[in-house]
Amino acid sequence: MILEAHGLGKKYKRRRALTDCTLEIPAGHVTGLVGPNGAGKSTLLNLAAGLLTPTEGTIEVCGGRPGSGAEQLAKVGFVAQDTPIYAGLTVADHLRLGYELNPNWDNALAYKRITKIGLDPAQKAGKLSGGQRAQLALTLGIAKRPQVLLLDEPVAALDPLARREFLQDLMEAVAEHELSVVLSSHLIADLERVCDHLIVLLESRIRMTGEFDELLATHFRLTGPRRDVNTLPRDQQVISASHTDRQTTLLIRTTEPILDPAWSVEQVTIEDLVLAYMSRPQTRPVLEVAR
Ligand SMILES: Nc1ncnc2c1ncn2[C@@H]1O[C@H](COP(=O)(O)OP(=O)(O)OP(=O)(O)O)[C@@H](O)[C@H]1O
């Protein structure tokens, strides 16, 4: 497992940022972490990087306790949300620091990316634009050659072309170097392109987690005449429901065939899933198997 958490919780004074989070992410995946603002995504990534310590429960990353020593730090790359860099150092200084501090540092890769992006090695990092700073931080994360790369909203500051190219580079690194990635983002289309595993956080709790293929094979949109969701078969778990006077539209999870001819059944997209799981559970139907 690249990441394993049991009953993980984090409180900042009285504010609860993560609650009873139990999670296993196998190696070799690109995992998308999504959820509304304040759901706890950065908190989870910071706990995995060892920058925060849990208030409850345990977390292991690549088999070790986050931040527990040089060996552990070498295994984990982390690019925080505000893409921190040293303003007074040049781009080249950053790459030299990367070389000095990381046992698996790939200098050729670092310079290749810097050249491709068009960053001047002599420029002070404090004079870079927000997007360029993000590119520098991401380059350091990839060239470190970690086993797992944790990225907190990595592409938010990048222009659309840079975003596409970065995600491409990331996928290449995953394919060539058996890198596992956990990245948070609000850009679901990007996640759809690069991820194969999904975690949805809502109000500090894990609302849903799974592999894309399995999620897409078990979720459906049903549209039909207005219907009380409590009359559905037991295997059909209602994730979201909306009704007009005459019509009901549901997003359900089931592993069984949908036999009721009154429903028109459609496949869903990852975006449909994310939006359904991100909406707050409604009082009745959600996450309860209807009786
Ligand atoms: N240093 C802190 N002190 C107190 N509360 C904090 C601190 N950092 C985060 N929180 C709170 O913890 C909760 C989770 O925050 P977190 O930053 O993990 O959310 P997020 O899902 O990353 O949000 P966003 O999408 O806005 O980046 C929020 O309610 C936030 O206000």
The ligand as an ORCA input file, in Angstrom:
! r2SCAN-3c Opt
* xyz 0 1
  N      -4.107     25.956     10.390
  C      -5.418     25.827     10.602
  N      -5.990     26.264     11.743
  C      -7.317     26.123     11.980
  N      -8.172     25.551     11.115
  C      -7.663     25.107      9.943
  C      -6.272     25.220      9.618
  N      -6.073     24.690      8.393
  C      -7.298     24.266      7.967
  N      -8.245     24.507      8.891
  C      -9.676     24.151      8.791
  O      -9.761     22.750      8.561
  C     -10.769     22.452      7.614
  C     -10.162     21.681      6.446
  O      -9.267     22.531      5.751
  P      -8.403     22.041      4.502
  O      -7.454     23.143      4.173
  O      -7.846     20.691      4.795
  O      -9.545     21.911      3.376
  P      -9.429     21.710      1.771
  O     -10.368     20.598      1.444
  O      -8.012     21.544      1.394
  O     -10.015     23.071      1.231
  P      -9.721     23.914     -0.142
  O     -10.398     23.175     -1.264
  O     -10.412     25.209      0.155
  O      -8.237     24.030     -0.273
  C     -11.394     23.775      7.222
  O     -12.562     23.936      7.998
  C     -10.357     24.814      7.611
  O     -10.972     26.017      7.986
*
